Amino acid sequence: MHVVNNDIIKRGNDKITTSIELIRIASCDLAHFKSPTDILVDSLGHIYVSSFGCNQVTKWNLNGTNSTLVAGSLSGTAGNNSQYLSTPYGLFLDEINSLLYVADAGNNRVLKFSLGNLTGVTVAGGNGRGTASNQLNFPSAIHISQRDNSYYICDYHNNRIQRWAIGATYGVTIAGSSTGVAGNALNLLNSPYDIWIDPNATYMFVSDSNNCRVQKYLLY
C-alpha cells in the first residue's frame, strides 16, 4: 500500500486501485483525513491510518467507505493529555492483545491504546523533548519485539534508535548517537524515519532518510 496526497492506494497484480477515495476533500471527520503518515492492515483487512493533519488514528472498513476513531480527537484538535495526540506518525498493532501503539511525535512519546478505549497510556517518552535516556524528540516509528519484550523506537530528531524495555522508564541507544548528533558515518544516523525488524529480532533495518540510505544492524 502507498499514501498519495490524502489517498490510500493499493497495488496488486499490475493494477493500482483506490481503496479509500479521499483525495478530493481533506478534512477531519470519519469520512476524510489530512496528511496520512502511516497505515497498517489487520488480519481481517481493516485499515488503520494515522493522520498528522487531524491528530488522530482511524480504522477503516474493507471498502474504505467509513471509519471509526481509535485514538486522538474526533475534531482534529491536538493536545497532550492521554486522550489527545499531536502529529501522530508510526503505528504498531498487537492484534492478539487488541493493542495499538502510536508514535505521538509532537508530544515526544509513544502511547498504547486498548482497542475500543480512547484513553492512551504512555509507554515511552513523555518527559519533554530532549536527548536524555528517558526522553524522545519526535518519534516517527515504533516496533515491538516479543523476543526481548522491548519497544524499538525511531527517535527522528535525536538521530538515534532507542530500545526501550517494556515497563522501563528509559531507553538505550542501539543505533546512532546517544546525544543526538547527526552524521553520515556508518555509526551515525541523520533523521531516521522508519524501522523494520525481522520476526526473530535478529536484524534491524533503518531508513536513514537524510543520508539517503538504508542501514542494516545485527541485534542478536
LINFENMO-V789991 format. One record per pair of residues at least 6 apart in sequence whose ideal C-beta (glycine too) atoms are under 6 Angstrom apart, sorted by sequence separation. I is the first residue (numbers start at 1). GAP is how many residues later the second one is. If there is no record, write none. Layout:
BEGIN
I & GAP
I & GAP
END
This chain:
BEGIN
41 & 6
2 & 7
9 & 7
10 & 7
25 & 7
50 & 7
60 & 7
93 & 7
103 & 7
104 & 7
113 & 7
127 & 7
144 & 7
155 & 7
164 & 7
197 & 7
207 & 7
208 & 7
26 & 8
40 & 8
59 & 8
78 & 8
127 & 8
129 & 8
182 & 8
1 & 9
10 & 9
49 & 9
58 & 9
59 & 9
92 & 9
102 & 9
111 & 9
112 & 9
143 & 9
153 & 9
162 & 9
163 & 9
196 & 9
205 & 9
206 & 9
22 & 10
39 & 10
8 & 11
48 & 11
58 & 11
59 & 11
73 & 11
101 & 11
111 & 11
112 & 11
125 & 11
142 & 11
152 & 11
163 & 11
177 & 11
195 & 11
205 & 11
8 & 12
38 & 12
36 & 13
37 & 13
46 & 13
47 & 13
57 & 13
72 & 13
90 & 13
99 & 13
100 & 13
109 & 13
110 & 13
141 & 13
150 & 13
151 & 13
160 & 13
161 & 13
176 & 13
194 & 13
204 & 13
57 & 14
88 & 14
89 & 14
110 & 14
139 & 14
140 & 14
161 & 14
192 & 14
193 & 14
7 & 15
36 & 15
37 & 15
57 & 15
100 & 15
110 & 15
150 & 15
161 & 15
204 & 15
6 & 16
7 & 16
56 & 16
88 & 16
89 & 16
109 & 16
139 & 16
140 & 16
160 & 16
192 & 16
193 & 16
6 & 17
34 & 17
35 & 17
45 & 17
55 & 17
56 & 17
98 & 17
108 & 17
109 & 17
149 & 17
159 & 17
160 & 17
202 & 17
5 & 18
33 & 18
35 & 18
55 & 18
87 & 18
138 & 18
159 & 18
191 & 18
201 & 18
202 & 18
34 & 19
85 & 19
87 & 19
136 & 19
138 & 19
189 & 19
191 & 19
6 & 20
34 & 20
86 & 20
137 & 20
190 & 20
33 & 21
55 & 21
86 & 21
108 & 21
137 & 21
159 & 21
190 & 21
54 & 22
158 & 22
55 & 23
159 & 23
28 & 26
80 & 27
124 & 27
131 & 27
184 & 27
108 & 28
108 & 29
124 & 29
55 & 30
159 & 30
55 & 31
71 & 31
159 & 31
110 & 32
3 & 33
105 & 33
105 & 34
52 & 35
83 & 35
105 & 35
134 & 35
156 & 35
52 & 36
83 & 36
103 & 36
134 & 36
30 & 37
82 & 37
103 & 37
133 & 37
1 & 38
50 & 38
82 & 38
103 & 38
133 & 38
154 & 38
103 & 39
124 & 40
50 & 41
101 & 41
154 & 41
71 & 42
175 & 42
48 & 43
152 & 43
20 & 44
19 & 45
57 & 45
28 & 48
131 & 48
131 & 49
90 & 50
92 & 50
40 & 51
89 & 51
90 & 51
92 & 51
37 & 52
38 & 52
90 & 52
92 & 52
143 & 52
38 & 53
40 & 53
42 & 53
140 & 53
141 & 53
141 & 54
143 & 54
147 & 54
145 & 56
END
